[in-house]
Each structure stands twice: as C-alpha cells, then as structure tokens.
Amino acid sequence: MCWLLLSLILGSVSAQDDCGDLEACQRACERRSDGEACLVVGQRYDHGEGVDKDKTQAARWFEAACEAEEPRGCFSLAGYLA
C-alpha cells in the first residue's frame, strides 16, 4: 500500500514537469479530455504554482481528470470530499 501511495505522489510530480504552461494544459484537458493535463492544472491550483491557490478550482480540475479516467485525479478529488 505504501508503494502505491508513493507511486501516485511521484507520478504527479513528473506530470507537473511534463505539462508546460498552464493554458496549454487547460486546453488539452478541455479539448482532448487529457486526464494527466487536467491533473496538472488541479495540482497547480492546489499548490498555488503559477496561479493563486484556489481549492475550488483545484477540485474542478481533479474532477475533470477523474472523469477522463486519470486515477490520480480521482485520488486527489477524494481528498477534498473526505
């Protein structure tokens, strides 16, 4: 179980590194239902990286990631719903 959690955390870090600028990630999420891009946007809002920290926006993007079948998006969204 610890390895699964660790892989989810490490996976989200590499997703942030691969995305590029925020607007490109938002477009990829909205146009192509790119779950990883949605996840990255949510993480940026969650942590306030390049944008104001906004938990409502973070949850919105995590939900979009989850709907695009990105398991880390579902995991992140669950933290808001708990």
C-alpha positions as CSV (number, residue, x, y, z in Angstrom):
1,M,0.0,0.0,0.0
2,C,2.8,2.4,0.8
3,W,4.4,1.8,-2.6
4,L,1.1,2.6,-4.3
5,L,0.8,5.8,-2.5
6,L,4.4,6.7,-3.2
7,S,4.0,6.0,-6.9
8,L,0.9,8.2,-7.0
9,I,2.8,11.0,-5.4
10,L,5.9,10.6,-7.6
11,G,3.7,10.3,-10.7
12,S,2.1,13.6,-10.0
13,V,5.4,15.3,-9.7
14,S,6.6,14.1,-13.1
15,A,3.2,15.1,-14.6
16,Q,3.8,18.7,-13.4
17,D,7.3,18.7,-15.0
18,D,6.0,17.4,-18.4
19,C,3.0,19.7,-18.9
20,G,4.4,23.1,-19.9
21,D,2.4,26.3,-19.4
22,L,-0.9,26.3,-17.6
23,E,-3.0,27.5,-20.6
24,A,-1.7,24.6,-22.8
25,C,-2.7,22.1,-20.0
26,Q,-6.1,23.6,-19.7
27,R,-6.7,23.4,-23.4
28,A,-5.5,19.8,-23.5
29,C,-7.8,19.0,-20.7
30,E,-10.9,20.7,-22.2
31,R,-10.4,19.7,-25.8
32,R,-9.0,16.3,-25.6
33,S,-10.1,15.1,-22.2
34,D,-6.4,14.6,-21.3
35,G,-6.6,13.4,-17.8
36,E,-3.0,14.0,-17.0
37,A,-3.3,17.6,-18.2
38,C,-6.4,18.1,-16.0
39,L,-4.5,16.6,-13.1
40,V,-1.6,19.0,-13.5
41,V,-3.9,22.0,-13.7
42,G,-5.6,20.8,-10.5
43,Q,-2.2,20.4,-8.8
44,R,-1.1,23.9,-9.8
45,Y,-4.3,25.4,-8.3
46,D,-4.0,23.2,-5.2
47,H,-0.4,24.3,-4.5
48,G,-0.6,27.8,-5.9
49,E,2.1,27.2,-8.5
50,G,1.9,30.0,-11.1
51,V,-1.7,30.8,-10.0
52,D,-3.4,31.9,-6.9
53,K,-4.1,29.0,-4.6
54,D,-7.7,28.0,-5.2
55,K,-9.2,24.8,-3.7
56,T,-12.5,25.2,-5.6
57,Q,-10.6,25.4,-9.0
58,A,-8.3,22.5,-7.9
59,A,-11.3,20.3,-7.2
60,R,-12.9,21.2,-10.5
61,W,-9.8,20.1,-12.4
62,F,-9.3,17.0,-10.3
63,E,-12.9,16.0,-11.1
64,A,-12.2,16.5,-14.8
65,A,-9.1,14.3,-14.5
66,C,-11.1,11.6,-12.7
67,E,-13.8,11.8,-15.4
68,A,-11.0,11.3,-18.0
69,E,-10.1,8.1,-16.2
70,E,-6.9,9.5,-14.6
71,P,-6.7,7.6,-11.2
72,R,-4.5,10.2,-9.6
73,G,-7.2,12.8,-10.3
74,C,-9.8,10.6,-8.5
75,F,-7.4,10.1,-5.6
76,S,-6.8,13.9,-5.4
77,L,-10.5,14.6,-5.6
78,A,-11.2,12.1,-2.8
79,G,-9.1,14.2,-0.5
80,Y,-11.4,17.1,-1.0
81,L,-14.5,15.0,-0.5
82,A,-13.3,13.3,2.7
